[in-house]
Amino acid sequence: MDKEEGFILSNKHRKAVFQEIAAGETSARTIAKKHRLHPAMVENAVSDLRQENLITGDSDSLALTEQGKKVFAGLKSSDAL
């Protein structure tokens, strides 16, 4: 497991947000509602993932970066997600 994978898996909010964005969800507000999370928790997870260069965009147009896509593929192949 590399650093980015551990970073995502070590926090349930980051993991949920990362999975939703990888599945095509683009709105932080929708992710918060779907997982019944406080919007600030989702925004913190989004900020953390942005700092690690795993996602890009603002709260209404989130997407995986190329690095994020590689990490997602690695997590899927290892059945960690």
Buried (B, 14 or more C-beta within 10 A) or exposed (E): EEEBBEBBBEBEBBBBBBBBBBEEBBBBEBBBEEBEBEEEBBBBBBEBBBEBEBBBBEBEEBBBBEBBEBBBEBBEEEEEB
